[in-house]
Amino acid sequence: MGSDVYGFDAIRGIQAGREFYVAMCPLKIIPKIFVFNDFDIPPELRAQRTLRETRIPAIKNYILNNPNDYTFSSLTASVDGKMKFTPAASLDKDGKLGRLYINMDSRFLINDGQHRRKAIEEALKEKPELGHEMISVVFFRDDGLKRSQQMFSDLNKNAVKPTKSLNILYDHRNDFSKFIVNLVNTIDIFKGRVELEKTTISNRSTKTFTLNGISDASMKLLGSSKGNKISKKEEEFLQEFWEIVSKNMPEWQLLLENDVAPAVLRKDFVSTNTNLLNALGIAGKIIIDEFPKTWKDKLKNLKKIDWSRNNPEWDGRLLRNGQMTKLAIGIDLAANVIIQKCGGTLSESRQKIEAKL
């Protein structure tokens, strides 16, 4: 192996007939040994995607803001060079636990985790003491470009990101997310009727709203596109808003009184759809800004709106060819209906949106 080697505590394993190693690596050496492909060459001649620089600050700040509570999954890398695994002295030659030695002149290629690697590099610039902490790295022998490209494909094609609702439910660092989860367990209309895991509701589900729908609508109501911090005053305002809306939505009241099944409500009306909730958030902010003292009375006009899917007012807004749309313009167009029905006026910018109908 020579004298110029990296040595890592590691575990040896077999996968698809190939030997691989899981090693513990100090963060400080991650930027030194792992390199990216030359992104000036065509995609077919490299084994990883181009780095998206816009992703790096969020990952870096995650490390720096949570020094005692961050979690990183393993990096996966191919090694083009000499590797030698030496089992621990107490084990025989087939032992799985030992030391992995890799020549320093080897070429390391990250198959999965290049954004984490770059974020680690940037975090170390601001907080060098993190360099002594560890991250696990899965090392494979480099069997050429085609094998590395296949590894990248295999590692990524079956990956499924958690839904937005599930991210909100499980994010205990985000004050806004924690509040929204508490909100849906506090307000009567939401209790037990919110899909906490998925962003869509199946036909047979007994749920009526989605957690991400309530979260997005609440952010729009506050005039924020990205929730994180939330004040006590904002919490009280959001709770009051949704309670008042609930009292003035006829179909929501039927739901509270068990006079309509969730599936029927979802099928025949738009009033619980995620896009409609977002429209309520947009309209609510505009109405409150225009009528700061009488907005609660203005929202009583929600009772007069025909929320049925058969109402032609929703065509081209929330509905297209009888199906709910996912277009952002549809949400804004639906908000315009709510604003006007509640006695509000459309600004010049909203009139331009209306002209797109």
C-alpha positions in Angstrom: 0.0 0.0 0.0 2.9 2.4 0.6 3.2 4.9 3.4 0.8 7.6 2.1 -2.5 6.1 3.0 -5.8 7.1 4.6 -6.9 4.8 7.4 -10.5 4.4 8.6 -12.3 2.3 11.1 -14.6 0.2 8.9 -17.0 -2.7 8.5 -16.7 -5.0 5.5 -19.6 -6.5 3.6 -20.7 -8.2 0.4 -23.4 -6.7 -1.9 -24.2 -8.2 -5.3 -21.1 -10.2 -5.1 -18.9 -7.2 -4.6 -17.0 -6.3 -1.4 -17.7 -2.9 0.0 -16.8 -1.0 3.2 -18.6 1.3 5.6 -16.1 3.7 7.2 -16.1 6.4 9.7 -14.6 9.6 8.3 -13.8 12.9 10.1 -15.7 15.8 8.5 -12.4 17.7 8.0 -11.1 15.3 5.4 -14.4 15.1 3.4 -13.6 18.2 1.2 -10.0 17.0 0.7 -10.6 13.5 -0.6 -13.9 13.8 -2.5 -13.9 15.6 -5.8 -16.6 16.3 -8.4 -16.6 15.5 -12.0 -15.5 18.1 -14.5 -18.9 19.6 -15.2 -17.7 21.1 -18.5 -17.8 17.6 -20.0 -21.0 16.2 -21.5 -23.4 14.4 -19.1 -22.9 11.0 -20.8 -19.2 11.2 -19.8 -19.7 11.8 -16.1 -21.3 9.9 -13.3 -23.2 12.5 -11.3 -25.5 15.4 -11.8 -24.3 19.0 -11.8 -24.1 20.6 -8.4 -27.0 22.9 -7.6 -25.4 25.7 -5.6 -28.7 27.1 -4.5 -29.2 23.9 -2.3 -25.9 24.4 -0.4 -26.8 27.3 2.0 -29.8 25.6 3.4 -27.8 22.4 4.2 -24.9 24.4 5.5 -27.1 26.4 7.8 -28.8 23.2 9.0 -25.4 22.0 10.3 -24.4 25.3 11.8 -27.8 26.0 13.5 -28.1 22.5 15.0 -24.5 21.6 16.1 -25.8 19.3 18.8 -28.7 17.8 16.9 -28.0 17.5 13.1 -28.3 14.1 11.3 -26.6 13.1 8.0 -27.0 9.9 6.2 -24.0 8.2 4.6 -22.1 9.4 1.6 -21.6 6.8 -1.1 -18.3 6.8 -3.1 -16.3 4.8 -5.6 -12.5 4.5 -5.2 -10.3 4.3 -8.2 -7.1 3.2 -6.5 -5.7 0.7 -4.1 -7.8 -0.3 -1.1 -6.9 -2.9 1.6 -9.0 -4.0 4.5 -7.3 -5.4 7.6 -9.5 -7.3 10.1 -9.2 -6.5 13.8 -6.4 -8.4 15.5 -8.8 -10.5 17.5 -10.6 -11.7 14.3 -9.5 -14.1 11.5 -8.9 -13.1 7.9 -12.6 -13.2 7.1 -13.4 -10.8 10.0 -15.9 -8.0 9.1 -14.6 -5.4 11.6 -11.2 -3.7 11.1 -9.3 -0.9 9.3 -9.7 0.2 5.7 -6.6 1.7 4.1 -6.8 3.7 0.8 -3.9 5.1 -1.1 -3.9 8.9 -1.0 -3.3 9.1 -4.7 -6.6 7.3 -5.4 -9.4 9.1 -7.1 -12.6 9.3 -5.1 -16.0 9.9 -6.8 -19.1 10.6 -4.9 -22.0 8.6 -6.2 -24.5 10.0 -3.7 -24.2 13.0 -1.4 -22.4 15.7 -3.4 -24.6 18.4 -2.0 -23.9 17.2 1.6 -20.2 17.1 0.8 -20.2 20.7 -0.4 -22.3 21.9 2.5 -19.8 20.2 4.9 -17.0 22.1 3.2 -18.8 25.4 3.6 -19.8 24.8 7.2 -16.2 23.9 8.2 -15.1 27.4 6.9 -17.3 29.0 9.5 -16.9 26.4 12.2 -13.6 24.5 11.9 -14.2 22.6 15.2 -16.8 20.5 13.4 -13.9 18.8 11.6 -13.4 16.2 14.3 -17.0 14.9 14.0 -17.7 11.9 11.9 -19.8 10.9 8.9 -20.2 7.4 7.6 -19.1 6.7 4.0 -19.8 3.6 2.0 -16.8 2.8 -0.2 -17.1 0.7 -3.4 -14.3 -0.2 -5.8 -14.4 1.9 -9.0 -15.3 -0.5 -11.8 -15.4 2.2 -14.5 -17.7 4.9 -15.8 -20.6 2.7 -16.7 -20.7 1.1 -13.3 -20.5 4.5 -11.5 -23.3 5.9 -13.7 -25.4 2.8 -12.9 -24.8 3.2 -9.2 -25.9 6.8 -9.4 -29.1 5.8 -11.2 -29.8 2.9 -8.8 -29.3 5.1 -5.7 -31.6 7.9 -6.9 -34.3 6.4 -9.1 -36.2 4.7 -6.3 -35.7 7.5 -3.7 -39.0 9.0 -2.6 -39.1 12.4 -0.9 -41.3 12.6 2.1 -44.5 14.5 1.5 -44.9 18.1 2.5 -47.5 17.2 5.1 -45.2 14.6 6.7 -42.3 17.1 6.7 -44.6 19.5 8.6 -45.7 16.9 11.1 -42.2 15.7 11.9 -40.4 19.1 11.9 -40.0 19.8 15.6 -37.4 22.6 15.0 -39.8 24.8 13.0 -42.0 26.8 15.2 -44.6 27.4 12.5 -44.9 23.7 11.7 -45.3 22.9 15.4 -48.0 25.5 15.6 -49.9 24.2 12.6 -49.9 20.6 14.0 -51.2 22.0 17.3 -53.8 24.1 15.4 -55.4 21.1 13.6 -55.7 19.4 17.0 -57.3 22.4 18.6 -59.9 23.8 16.1 -63.1 21.7 16.1 -63.5 21.5 12.3 -59.9 20.2 11.9 -59.9 17.7 14.8 -59.6 14.2 13.4 -60.3 15.4 9.8 -56.8 16.3 8.6 -54.7 14.0 6.5 -51.3 14.3 8.3 -49.1 12.2 6.0 -50.2 12.7 2.4 -50.8 15.8 0.3 -53.8 14.2 -1.4 -56.8 12.4 0.0 -58.0 9.1 -1.3 -61.7 8.5 -2.3 -62.3 6.2 0.6 -60.6 8.4 3.3 -62.5 9.8 6.2 -60.3 12.9 6.2 -61.4 16.2 4.7 -58.4 18.5 4.7 -54.6 18.1 4.2 -52.0 19.4 6.7 -50.0 21.0 4.0 -53.1 22.8 2.7 -53.8 24.3 6.1 -50.2 25.3 6.5 -49.9 26.9 3.0 -53.1 28.8 3.5 -52.0 30.1 6.9 -48.7 31.3 5.4 -50.6 33.2 2.7 -52.9 34.7 5.3 -49.8 36.0 7.2 -48.3 37.2 3.9 -45.4 34.9 4.2 -44.1 32.4 1.6 -41.9 30.5 4.0 -42.9 29.7 7.5 -40.4 29.3 10.3 -40.9 31.6 13.2 -44.3 32.7 14.4 -45.3 35.2 17.1 -47.9 34.6 19.8 -50.0 37.3 18.2 -49.9 35.6 14.9 -50.8 32.3 16.5 -53.9 33.8 18.1 -54.8 35.5 14.9 -54.6 32.3 12.8 -56.7 30.4 15.4 -59.3 33.1 15.4 -59.4 33.3 11.6 -60.0 29.6 11.0 -62.6 29.5 13.7 -64.5 32.4 12.1 -64.2 30.8 8.6 -65.4 27.5 10.0 -68.6 29.1 11.4 -69.4 30.7 8.1 -68.8 27.8 5.8 -72.2 25.9 5.6 -70.7 22.6 4.4 -68.1 22.7 7.2 -70.9 23.1 9.7 -72.7 20.1 8.2 -69.5 18.1 8.7 -69.3 19.1 12.3 -72.9 17.9 12.8 -72.2 14.7 11.0 -74.8 15.6 8.4 -72.5 15.0 5.5 -69.9 12.4 4.8 -66.3 13.6 4.1 -66.2 11.7 0.8 -69.5 13.4 -0.4 -68.2 16.8 0.7 -65.0 16.3 -1.3 -66.9 15.0 -4.3 -69.6 17.6 -4.6 -68.0 20.8 -3.2 -64.8 22.7 -3.6 -64.8 24.1 0.0 -62.3 21.7 1.5 -59.9 21.4 -1.4 -56.3 22.4 -0.7 -56.4 25.0 -3.5 -59.5 26.6 -2.0 -57.9 26.8 1.4 -55.0 28.7 -0.3 -57.5 31.0 -1.9 -59.1 31.6 1.4 -55.7 32.5 2.8 -55.0 35.0 0.0 -58.5 36.5 0.1 -58.5 36.6 3.9 -55.3 38.8 4.0 -56.6 41.2 1.4 -60.0 41.5 3.2 -58.4 42.1 6.6 -56.0 44.7 5.1 -59.0 46.5 3.5 -61.3 46.2 6.5 -59.1 45.9 9.6 -62.0 46.6 12.0 -64.8 44.8 10.3 -63.2 41.8 8.6 -65.0 39.4 10.8 -68.4 40.7 9.6 -67.1 40.7 6.0 -66.3 37.0 6.4 -69.9 36.2 7.2 -70.6 36.6 3.5 -68.8 33.2 3.0 -72.2 31.8 3.8 -73.6 33.3 0.7 -71.1 31.7 -1.7 -72.1 28.6 -3.7 -69.3 26.2 -3.0 -70.7 23.4 -5.1 -68.7 22.1 -8.0 -71.7 22.8 -10.2 -71.3 26.5 -9.7 -70.0 27.9 -13.0 -68.1 30.6 -11.2 -65.4 27.9 -10.4 -64.9 27.0 -14.0 -61.5 28.1 -15.2 -60.6 28.9 -11.7 -60.6 25.9 -9.5 -62.1 23.6 -12.1 -61.2 22.7 -15.7 -63.3 20.1 -17.5 -64.9 19.3 -14.2 -61.6 18.4 -12.5 -59.8 20.3 -9.8 -56.8 22.1 -11.2 -53.3 22.5 -9.6 -52.5 25.8 -11.3 -51.4 28.7 -9.2 -53.4 31.1 -11.4 -56.6 29.1 -10.5 -56.0 29.7 -6.8 -55.6 33.5 -7.4 -58.7 33.5 -9.6 -60.7 31.7 -6.9 -59.4 34.2 -4.3 -60.8 37.0 -6.5 -64.3 35.5 -6.2 -64.1 35.3 -2.5 -62.8 38.9 -2.2 -65.6 40.3 -4.2 -68.3 38.2 -2.6 -67.1 39.4 0.8 -67.4 43.0 -0.2 -63.7 43.6 -1.0 -62.3 45.4 -4.1 -59.9 44.0 -6.5 -56.6 45.9 -6.8 -55.1 46.7 -10.2 -52.8 43.7 -9.9 -55.7 41.4 -9.1 -57.7 42.9 -12.0 -54.9 41.9 -14.3 -55.1 38.3 -12.8 -58.9 38.4 -13.5 -58.3 39.4 -17.1 -56.4 36.1 -17.6 -59.5 34.1 -17.0 
